[in-house]
Structures are given as structure tokens and as C-alpha cells.
Amino acid sequence: MHLKRKIANARRALLKKNTLESQKMCPGLKKRILRPGFVNIGIKTSYSSEDHNLGLKLKNAPKNFGRAICNFILSDYSEPYLRNCIQKYQFSGQDFLKYIQEKRKHFQGIIEFRSLLLIESNDSELIQQFKLSFQYLAEIFIKFFSVNWIFNSRLEYKLEYLKCRHKFLRRIKNPRFFTPVS
């Protein structure tokens, strides 16, 4: 244990000496010691590893959120909210559930998620009603049920999914601006 402490102190002293020497050579360059052996020289790049890691952590987020929303709609928990949609838009609940079930099978990512939300000019009136109902139920899921889903699922990056819930809510409310989450 004593030897490990001596080695650590020697490394710190060497690192401090190297830092001071480089500051003498380039006085305008500020250095910051992050941990022994690593030095940040104060240059901010446009692409950092933290941004890259966050992008990888949320790579499948649209797919996971979309499938979870579809599963929520197909479950019994959405029944009171689904009744409101059926009364408002006057469509068959069974047809809507079949539509969601079919879309869930082919859900691969952000493109399918956006297409479920965005109403296009060539959509029939029934499909437009289905999309508006999906949007309403997705908002309900994100607001009230997503925290429970995140913590009871096998997601590895639970904290990142919690942080990006509001981004998904914004994108669901405005599907024209639905872009990749980062």
C-alpha cells in the first residue's frame, strides 16, 4: 500500500512538472489536470466523445419509445383514453387496434415513428383520425406512463431515456419537426 502511494505521488509530480514546462513554452495555452495521466489543453472541438456516446445511447430511442407507445395503446391501461378518442373521432376501436398492431410489427425507427404522427395529404380521413388518436395516446404515455416503463424495462441507459422524454413529447406534439434525438 505504501509503495502504491509513492508511485502515485511520483506520477503527480511528473505530470505537474510537464504541465509547468509546457506552460512556459506556450504561455497563452491553459492546461487543466483531469486525472493523473490525462491533461485537457483547453481546446474545444466541435465533436466531443460525450456527444458521440449520448448519440449511441439514444440510437434506438425512437424505436423503443414507438414500440412502447404501441404496446401501451394495445394494453388495457389505455382503454379510458382510447374511449375518449373513439367518441371524439367516431371510428371503430377494433380497426384502430388492428392498425396499431400492424404498424408495431414493422416499427424500425424514426421514419416509422414520424410517419405514424405526420398527417399527409394522401391519407384517408380514417387514417388521419388514427394518426391524431395515436398522437394523443402517445402524449398520454410520455406524460404519465413512460417513467414506469423506463424503470421496469431492460433499458441499459435509463437516465438518458428519462432526460429525453421531454424531447419526445415536443416531437410528438410537432411531428413536422421530428428529427433524431441527440
Number of C-alpha atoms within 10 A of each C-alpha: 5 6 8 9 10 11 11 12 13 12 14 16 13 14 18 13 12 12 17 14 12 13 14 11 9 10 10 8 12 13 15 11 14 9 10 14 10 10 13 12 12 10 9 8 7 6 8 9 9 9 12 11 12 14 15 12 17 18 16 15 23 22 19 18 23 24 22 20 26 23 16 20 23 18 11 10 13 17 14 9 14 21 12 13 20 16 11 11 14 12 14 11 16 9 12 22 17 12 13 21 16 12 18 20 10 10 18 16 18 21 14 17 21 19 15 22 24 20 19 10 8 8 12 11 11 15 16 19 20 25 20 18 22 22 21 18 20 25 20 17 23 19 13 10 17 21 15 10 18 18 14 10 9 9 15 11 12 16 11 14 22 13 10 14 17 13 16 24 18 13 19 23 16 13 19 13 12 20 14 16 16 15
